[in-house]
Amino acid sequence: MLPSGRRKRDCYTKFKVWYAIISEDVTDSLVLRKIHRPAHLARLEHLAEQNRLLLAGPHPAIDAVDPGAEGFSGSLVVADFPSLQEARQWADQDPYLLNGIYKQVTVKPFNKVLP
């Protein structure tokens, strides 16, 4: 039992494995982001239409919703894929990676626990 008196869940077996795609931008990526954003968003919207997207969004380069000219330092996508390999293949085709916006992309399994 947990301190709150609740029973511990059957450790993750009832949950699906999501995949976190953590991307880091090159310096001064804002201009390229704006150019390739429609194609980048189209792929995310396709996942959302299939109910496979848990969340997606950029990391502002500063502590602000709209970082203005400071731009973004990377992105996070958490989505449902059949396997880690397929998540990596999907990430490898992102327009932001193919057009030099992302300098590094990490894909790893993610277990959603809360909420």
Phi, psi and omega in degrees: 000150176277161180307329181285355182093353178281152177281144176291135179294158176297082191343087170071351186294336181272359185248151176276158175274125173263172177232128178266127177248109186250116186242144179242129181281156166288167176294143178056053184271354191302316181299314179294323178302314182298322181293316188260004182300316180303317180291321178298312181293326180300320179293321178292319178297324177297316176298318180297319179298332179269008183057038181248001183253119177275314177196157177201143176175165181271162173260110177299145181289341177230171182281076182201149176296314177248102183283359180058224183294343178293332176072212188231154181255354180164194183213161174228129174233131173238118187216166180265125175226156179297333182201166175299319179300316180290328175295318178295318179298318178297314181298324180294344181259007181294131179303330178292325177284314183295336183251019170080017178277316177270132175264341179207140177227128177244133178238127179215154176297150182220128176255115176280122180251313181228156343287000000 
